[in-house]
């Protein structure tokens, strides 16, 4: 009778160890999934920045040869031009108007 009891306990231990491994694997999968979703915004931002950088290189091929400092100096000068500043302001207004319209559509 004692032997059955010991065998039963051994089986319970083996079962519990298997369950522990299964649960540990489930936890790891959930952690990986959470990490994937947390990094999604970062990947979107990097993709967006690469697209913007590609557009700048296409419009201003000289930017490929500039150092980081030279590039930022050029962009500061371009941004300071009155026509550029007014155009950027127009785009900001148009973008905020369309964003507000999209927000209203989502509510309705």
C-alpha positions as CSV (number, residue, x, y, z in Angstrom):
1,X,0.0,0.0,0.0
2,X,2.9,2.3,0.8
3,X,4.3,1.6,-2.7
4,X,1.2,2.8,-4.5
5,X,1.2,5.9,-2.5
6,X,4.9,6.6,-3.4
7,X,4.1,5.9,-7.1
8,X,1.1,8.1,-7.0
9,X,3.2,10.9,-5.5
10,X,5.9,10.5,-8.2
11,X,3.3,10.7,-10.9
12,X,1.9,13.9,-9.4
13,X,5.4,15.4,-9.2
14,X,6.0,14.5,-12.9
15,X,2.6,16.0,-13.9
16,X,3.3,19.1,-11.9
17,X,6.7,19.5,-13.5
18,X,5.2,19.2,-17.0
19,X,2.6,21.7,-16.0
20,X,5.3,24.1,-14.7
21,X,7.2,23.9,-18.1
22,X,3.9,24.5,-20.0
23,X,3.0,27.5,-17.9
24,X,6.6,28.9,-18.2
25,X,6.3,28.5,-22.0
26,X,2.9,30.3,-22.0
27,X,4.4,33.1,-19.9
28,X,7.3,33.5,-22.3
29,X,5.0,33.6,-25.3
30,X,2.8,36.3,-23.6
31,X,5.9,38.4,-22.8
32,X,7.1,38.1,-26.4
33,X,3.7,39.1,-27.7
34,X,3.6,42.2,-25.3
35,X,7.1,43.2,-26.4
36,X,6.0,42.9,-30.1
37,X,3.1,45.3,-29.5
38,X,5.2,47.7,-27.5
39,X,7.7,47.9,-30.3
40,X,5.1,48.4,-33.1
41,X,5.0,52.2,-32.6
42,X,8.8,52.3,-32.7
43,X,8.9,50.4,-35.9
44,X,6.2,52.6,-37.5
45,X,8.2,55.7,-36.5
46,X,11.5,54.3,-37.9
47,X,9.6,53.4,-41.2
48,X,8.2,57.0,-41.3
49,X,11.6,58.6,-40.7
50,X,13.2,56.4,-43.4
51,X,10.5,57.5,-45.9
52,X,11.0,61.1,-45.0
53,X,14.8,60.8,-45.3
54,X,14.4,59.1,-48.7
55,X,12.2,61.9,-49.9
56,X,14.8,64.5,-48.8
57,X,17.6,62.6,-50.5
58,X,15.5,62.4,-53.7
59,X,14.7,66.1,-53.7
60,X,18.2,67.2,-52.5
61,X,20.8,64.7,-53.8
62,X,23.5,66.9,-52.3
63,X,22.3,65.8,-48.8
64,X,23.9,62.4,-49.3
65,X,27.3,64.1,-49.3
66,X,26.8,66.4,-46.3
67,X,27.9,65.7,-42.8
68,X,25.2,65.7,-40.1
69,X,26.2,69.3,-39.0
70,X,26.2,70.6,-42.6
71,X,22.8,69.0,-43.3
72,X,21.2,70.5,-40.2
73,X,22.7,73.9,-41.0
74,X,21.2,73.7,-44.5
75,X,17.8,72.7,-43.1
76,X,17.9,75.5,-40.6
77,X,18.6,78.0,-43.5
78,X,15.8,76.5,-45.6
79,X,13.3,76.5,-42.7
80,X,14.1,80.2,-42.1
81,X,13.2,81.3,-45.6
82,X,9.9,83.2,-45.4
83,X,8.2,81.3,-48.3
84,X,9.1,78.0,-46.7
85,X,7.8,79.1,-43.2
86,X,4.4,80.3,-44.7
87,X,4.1,77.0,-46.7
88,X,4.8,74.9,-43.6
89,X,2.2,76.9,-41.7
90,X,-0.4,76.3,-44.5
91,X,0.3,72.6,-44.4
92,X,0.0,72.5,-40.6
93,X,-3.4,74.2,-40.8
94,X,-4.6,71.9,-43.5
95,X,-3.3,68.8,-41.7
96,X,-4.9,69.9,-38.4
97,X,-8.2,70.6,-40.2
98,X,-8.2,67.1,-41.9
99,X,-7.3,65.5,-38.6
100,X,-10.2,67.1,-36.9
101,X,-12.5,66.1,-39.7
102,X,-11.3,62.5,-39.3
103,X,-11.8,62.6,-35.6
104,X,-15.4,63.8,-36.1
105,X,-16.0,60.9,-38.6
106,X,-14.8,58.4,-36.0
107,X,-17.3,59.8,-33.4
108,X,-20.3,59.7,-35.8
